[in-house]
Amino acid sequence: MDLHTIFYLEAYGKFTKWYTEQGIVVTRNALSNYAELLSKTFFQIRRSYIVNLAQIASWEEDSTYIATLKNDSKLLVSYRQKANFLKQMQKIVRLHQK
């Protein structure tokens, strides 16, 4: 599977749902198995979600952070991950400005 086509991964009990440009794929491994395997363009925004940072269209910096992906999915960033998420998004923005 091409990593660029993945929007995000969602924990689904002992399984993982992969949301991709081709549709949804369910695998028999827990989300935790994928956290370290994915490239640096992925970020775990909550215990149950890992997003492809390259697929984020926008994010709202409010009392809660909501990431909107290119497939129009809206995912809430956990309170504990807000600062790290913002740092990662700022890096991506700087890379695209060069």
C-alpha positions, -999 to 999 in steps of 0.1 A, spaced: 0 0 0 13 34 -9 17 55 23 6 87 4 -29 73 -2 -35 68 35 -56 94 53 -56 80 88 -57 48 109 -83 41 136 -82 16 165 -110 -8 161 -108 -31 191 -79 -55 184 -80 -45 148 -71 -13 128 -91 5 102 -71 21 75 -89 50 57 -73 53 23 -81 69 -11 -92 34 -22 -116 29 7 -114 13 42 -92 -16 49 -94 -36 82 -63 -54 95 -59 -79 123 -32 -59 141 -38 -34 169 -31 3 161 -1 2 185 17 -22 161 17 5 134 27 36 155 65 30 152 64 15 117 50 44 99 72 71 85 77 105 101 48 120 82 23 102 105 14 114 139 -7 99 167 -32 126 176 -52 104 201 -49 70 216 -72 57 188 -60 77 158 -28 81 137 -31 106 109 -10 111 78 2 147 82 5 151 45 -33 145 42 -43 173 66 -61 201 47 -65 224 77 -67 225 115 -85 247 139 -66 262 168 -92 268 194 -99 254 228 -98 221 210 -77 213 179 -96 197 151 -77 184 121 -96 184 88 -82 159 63 -83 161 25 -112 135 25 -132 159 47 -128 138 78 -126 159 110 -106 144 139 -101 158 174 -65 161 185 -61 151 222 -53 177 248 -20 160 255 -9 160 219 -19 196 210 16 211 214 33 183 195 7 183 168 12 221 163 50 217 161 46 190 134 22 211 114 44 241 116 74 221 103 53 210 73 41 245 66 77 257 67 88 230 42 61 239 18 70 276 20 106 270 8 
